[in-house]
Amino acid sequence: RYSGSFSRSFYVGDKVTEEDIKASYENGELKISFPKEVEKLPEKKTIMIE
């Protein structure tokens, strides 16, 4: 058997805080979830032509 530690780091963006990240470990599976950083598209504006 092997016993030791393992670490890995990820860049998740500037707008994600520690409070946004959720992690759980169950049955030997580590699940990590965090909100996807969505690029905001500019709003469409309608201009009336007379």
N, C-alpha and C positions, 0 to 999 in steps of 0.2 A: 504494500500500500504506500501511497505517496501522501504526505501531509505537508502543507505549506500555505503560502498566501499568494494571491494573484491580484493585480490591480490593472485597471485600464481607465483612460480618461477620454472624454469626448467633448468637442466644442458644440454647444447647443444654441449659440447666438447671444447677443447682448441683451435682448429683452426678456429672456427667461431667468427667473429668480429661483433660489433654492426652494421656496415655498411651492413653486409650480411643479416641481419634479416629485414623482411618487415612485417608490420602489417596494417590491415584495419578493420574498424568497419562500418558495413552497415546493416540496417534493424534488429538491435538487435543481429547481429552475428559478433563475433570477429574472424578474420582470421589471422593467423600468419604463415609465411613461412620462411624457412631458408634452406641452402644447406645441403644435407645429407652427413655426413662424410663417405667417401668410403675408405675401407681398400685397399691399393694398393698391388696387387699381384706382386711377383717378375717376371721380364721379362723372357720369355723362351729363352734359348740360345741353338743353335745347334752347336755341336762339330763334325767335320768331322773325320771319322775313316779311316785310310789308311790301 
